[in-house]
């Protein structure tokens, strides 16, 4: 979803994220081995995020909210949906502009500057990126399931459908509900799910096509 804004994804790089093995910078084990490397990595990601802007896909979904109740469930950790104007955004994998206590995952605060060793929360523990790393639980998953179960239309944009548990949300779509998949290289065939409509295009162009189709049907 955010790739066309210039935000790189590790899935496009053979398991590398900005040149790093994802397990070095996105796992509890990597954090224990080399917390400085992990902090440096996310400090760079924050700086990068401050330099990019929402693309037409983000803006199109925000515009769609003028006619529909749009609930966005994202695996992305950027804030581009919010900057585009979307107000109902659930981040499954955390948020880059937030940090949390290493002792209490419920203690979360906004953070846009560099995060360094020695930056502590009120309980005296080191702060860490508020990112759901590989091997960690996904706290917002049940809330996401609740949203999906109430959907009248379900849209999947720019995901490989290979990252679980997020990919499993498709199993909670109510029977008979239309599903749209927007991806230039879809990993599934149209027969993979009932009522699946594939828009084989990029996020920016695909969202525009989706918005036009949904407004036409309304």
ABEGO torsion letter per residue (X at the ends): XAAAAGBBBAAAAGGBBGGBBAAAAABAAAAAABAAAAAAAAAAAAAAAAABBBBAAAAAAAAAAAABBBBBBBABABAAAAAAGBABBBBAAEBAABBBBAABAABBBBBABBBBBGBBBAAGBBBBBBBBBBGBBBAAAAAAAAAAAABABBBBBGBAGABOAAAAAAAABBBGBBBBBBBABBABBAAABBGBBBBBBBAAAAAAAAAAAAAAAX
